[in-house]
Amino acid sequence: MTEEKLNPLSLDDFHAYSQKHLPKMVYEYYAHGANNNETVEQNLKSYLKYRIRPRVMRDVSQVDTCVEVFGHVLPIPVGIAPVAMQKMAHLSGEIGMAKGVSMAESLMIVSSFSTCNLEDIARENPNALLMFQLYLRDIELTKNMIKSAEKNGFKGIVVTVDTPEVGKRVSDKKNNFQLPKSLKIETLEIDDDSDSDSDSDEEDVDNGSTITNVSMATLHSNANDESKNNLIDGLSVGMNSKLSWDIIKELKKMTKLPIILKGILTAEDAELAVENGADAIIVSNHGGRQLDTVCTTLEALPEVHRMTFFF
């Protein structure tokens, strides 16, 4: 029997292939959103409300689609948004994704919940333009994650601001979603060597990396029984539900890297982001995975079109 080869011509081809070949739990984690998936569906349908208005008899022999992002030139204004736990889809995981990004001379935002560590991603892809997506938790874990991103040459910190609590992912609850035992979230296992010494009594876990005090091990111990039985609920333990605009100033004290806020949907919040020192914003509704029935990203753009943002 000949193995089916992936030869995609469109995003729909990728979608169909993944639905056929990925385990149901994994496919639905990637493909489904919060509650009834209304926003997931509307994100695509909203494009049907618009039509291209073409002009003709124009010289298009020299077309330039380049865009500059913090001094880095991309050939097209398209990059890879943060996607968690990519090794569930392919063993190369985030390293493989970064390789593709490097080949396309594009930009990749690496998720806080990556199944490859930042050092390996950067080392295997020295020419890739990488940024790090950050969920705000314990201050020390936040500092350690930022320090790791800086150390490995990442070019920006992308702070997700629409997740004080994790959205209700119905499919994940029904599937009792868990990361396969052969995988782990490497970005939550960071060596904190700032004040360590060789006589430390800190326990080593799995591959010997020293786990910070709010790592996967502690998150699991602090979770309730329901959260322990579902990875997504477990990861929500320790999320900072007291976020305010002051956090931007605190982050800027920790790093010289640009601070980009991801999850802005209104003109009011876009203005507040800039006023409080954000270097850029990403207009995003978390792919419909966080709060169902919110406006689509395309619908939000007219409100914030006068602001500086990435989409």
N, C-alpha and C positions, 0 to 999 in steps of 0.2 A: 504494500500500500504506500503510495507516494505521499509524503508529508506536504500539507498545504503551505505554500509560501506566501508571505505578506508582500504584496506589490500594490501599495495604496496609491490612488490617484486623487483622493479627497479625504477630508476628515470623516465623512460618513463611512468610508472604507475601513479606517482605523476602528471606528465605533463598532461596526459589524463584526470585524475580526476579533476584537476584544470580547464582545458579548459571546461569541462562539467558543473561545479558547480559555478565557479566564474562569476560575471557580466562581460560582454564583455570588458568594459572599464578597469576593474581591471586586468583581464587576460592579455590583450594586454599591459598594463603598465608593468607587470612583465615579459612577454614573449618576447616582441618585443624590437628591438634596434634602432639605428640611421638610418635615411634615408631608404635604401632598405633592411636592415637587412643582407647585404652580410657578414659582419664580424661575426654576430651571427651564421650564418650557417657555415661559414668556421672554426669557433672555434671548432666545432664538427667534421667536415669533415677532418680537418688536422690530426686527430688521425688515419684515415684510411690509411695514407701514411706510417705508421709504423707497424711492426709486431713483436710480441714477439719471441725471439730466446731462446727457452727453453733448459736447460741442465738437464740431468736425472741422476739417481743413486747417488743422493746427500741426505745426512741426513737432513730432514726437520722436524724432530720430535720436535725441539726446534727453533721456528721462532720468531724473535724479530723485530717488525715493529715500535718500539718506536722512537720518535724524541724529542729532547730537544729544547724548545723555551724560550729563556731568563730565563733559570733555571727551567722551568716547563716542565715536561715530559708528552707527549701525547702518547697514545697507537698506534695511526696511524698518518701519516702526512697529516691529513685532518681536516679542520676547516670550520667555516661558515663565508663567506665574508659578508661585509655590505650590507644589503637589507633594503631599506627604507619602512616605512609605513606598517608594517607587520600586523597590526590589520585589514587591508582590506581583508586579507586572513583568519584570525581567530581572535576571540575576545581576546584570550590570548596574541596575538601580540608578541613583543620581549621578554616578560616575559616567554611565553611558549617556544619560541625558545631556550632561555637560559636554561630552564629546561631540554630540550632534550640534549643540549650541555653538561650540567653538568652530566647527566646520562651516556653520552658517554665518559666522561672525555676528552672532546675536547676543542676547542678554538672558541670563537665567537667575531667578530668585530661588535660592535653596530654602526648603521648608525647615522650620524648627523641629519637625518630626521626620527627619531624614534617616533612611536606613543605611546610609554611608556617612562616615564622619567627614568633617570639613577638610581636614588635612589630606585625606585620600582624594577627595573630589578635586581639590586645587592642585595637588601634586600630579595627578594623572591628566590634568587639563590646564597646563600652565598658561595657555593663551586665551582661556575662556574668560569672559566678562561676567563675574559672579557678584550677586548681592545676597544678603542673608535676611530671611524673614523671621521676625521675632514676636513670640507671644510673651507678654509681660507677666512674670510670676514673681517669685522671691527675688529680692534685689541682688543677692550674691550670685544666684544662677544667671540672672540677666547680665551682670557684669562679666561673668565667665564666658557666656556665649558671645558677647560682643568682643571680648578679648580674643577668643578663638577665631572669630571672623576676621579681625584685624591681622592677627598673626599669619593667617593663610591667604592674605592678599585680596579679600573681598572688598568691593568698592562702595558699598552702601548698606545701611540697616533699614529694612522695610518692616515697620511696626504695624501689625494687624490691630485695628482699633474697633472692629465690629464684633468682637468675641469676648465680652466680659463673662459670658457663659457659653458653652458649646450648644449649638442648635440641636433641636430634636430631630435626629436622623432615624426615621421610622424603620427603614430597611436594616440599618445597623443593629437596632434593638431586636428586630425579629430574627436576624441572623446570628445574634450573640457575637458580634464582630470581634475577632481577636487577630493579632499579628501571628503568623505562623511561627512555631517555636524555633525554627532555624534562623529567624530574623530578630533584630532588636532595633530600637530607635537610638542610633549612635549619637545623635546630637544632644541627648540628655545624659550622656555619659562622658563628662568633660573632666579632665585632670585639673584640679585647682592647686597649682604648685606655687602660688604667690607667697604663702606662709608655711609651706610644708617642710618637714625634715625627715630624715631617714628613719627616725624612731617613732614615726606616727603610728597610732593604733588604729587608724581608719581601716575598715574592712575592704578587701578587694572583692570585686564582683565579676563573675564571668571571665573576661579576658584579662583581668588584672588592673583595669583602669580604676582610678580612685573616683568614687561617685560623690558628687557634691551633696550637701545636706538636703537639697530639694530635687533629687534626681528621680529616676523611675522607681528605684527601690523605696524611697520615702513617699512618693506619690501613691504607690500601691498600698503602703502601710496606713496611709491617712484616708484611703478611700472607704466608702461604705460597701456593704456586701453587693449591692446592685452595680456599683461602679467597678468593683473587682471582676465582675462577670462580663463586662463590656469595655473594650479598650478605649473607645471614644469617651465614654462616661468617666473612665479612669483618668484620662488625660486632662479632663476638665477640672480635676482636683488641683487646687492651687492657682487657678486662673485669677488674675487681679480684677475683681469686680468693682473696684473703687477708682477706676481710671479717671483722670482729669487732665486738662490741657497742660498743667504744670509738669507732667511727666516728660514733655519734650525738652524742657530746660534741664531736667535731671539727666536725660540721656545724652544731651550735648556736653555735659560735664564728664561723661564716661568715654566719649569718642570724638574724634575729628571727622569721622565718616559722615556723609550726608544722611539725614534722618528723613525717611519717606513714610508717610502715613497711608496705609492701605485700608479702604473700607469707607471712604467718603462718598456720600450720595446727595448732599444738599449744598446749596450756595453758602448757607450760614456756616456750616462746618468747614467748608473749604476756606472761607475767609478767616475763621478762627484758627485753623491750622497754620495759615501763613502768618497771622498776627503773633502766634505763639512760637514761631521760629522753625516750623517744618520747612525743609528744603524743597519738597515736592509732595504731591498727593497722587494716589491711584484711585480713580473712580471705580468702585467695585461693590457688588453685593455678595461677595464670597461665592460666586457661582450659583447662588440660590441655595447654598448648603447651610446657611446660618439662620436667617430669619425669613420664613416664607411669606409671600404676598407683598414684599417691598417692591419699589419701582425697579425697573431694569436699568442696567448701566447706560444703555442707549437713551432711555428716557431721562436719566439724570444729567446727561451732558449739557443740554441747553442752560441749565441752572448755573453750571460752573464753567462755562466756556470762556469767560474772561480771566479765569485763574490759570496758573501754571500747574499742569498735571500730566501724569502718564496714564494711559488707558490700555 
